[in-house]
Amino acid sequence: MLKPKTIPSVDANAADHWPSVSRKAKLNNAFRVAAERFDNIRVGRIYEAWVGEISSMVHTVTILCQILAADDYREFRKLAAARIGIPELCSNDEIIQTGAFDAIQEAHGSLYGGLRG
């Protein structure tokens, strides 16, 4: 015989209830904004540069949506990486941007015969 489904009760007076609701709303809002901006990023660039642009967009969205706590920021980047399908977003933004710069310089060097100084 099937057990009846029970709906868990929510204690709106619990100390952690409203902060968790607020946090979840911030993350959902940030994902909505990130999805809109992701659709506007050009495809067909050097992969590392594309990932760098997406990483910058994610960073901008976290500031815009006021995801400022370090733990929330790292969690949002992990969730965005999983949702977008780019595991590199779990890395530090500076490392991603450095990799993008190096890839662009390498492509420029291979096309034009050396780095410009």
Long-range contacts (C-beta under 8 A, 24 or more apart in sequence): 23-72, 26-65, 26-66, 26-67, 26-72, 27-67, 27-72, 27-75, 27-76, 27-79, 29-65, 30-61, 30-62, 30-64, 30-65, 30-67, 30-76, 31-79, 31-80, 31-83, 33-61, 33-64, 33-65, 34-58, 34-61, 34-80, 34-84, 37-61, 38-84, 46-100, 46-103, 46-104, 46-107, 47-103, 48-96, 48-99, 48-100, 48-102, 48-103, 48-104, 49-100, 49-103, 49-104, 51-86, 51-88, 51-89, 51-96, 51-99, 51-100, 52-96, 52-97, 52-99, 52-100, 52-101, 53-100, 54-84, 54-86, 54-89, 55-88, 55-89, 55-93, 55-96, 55-97, 56-93, 56-97, 58-89, 59-93
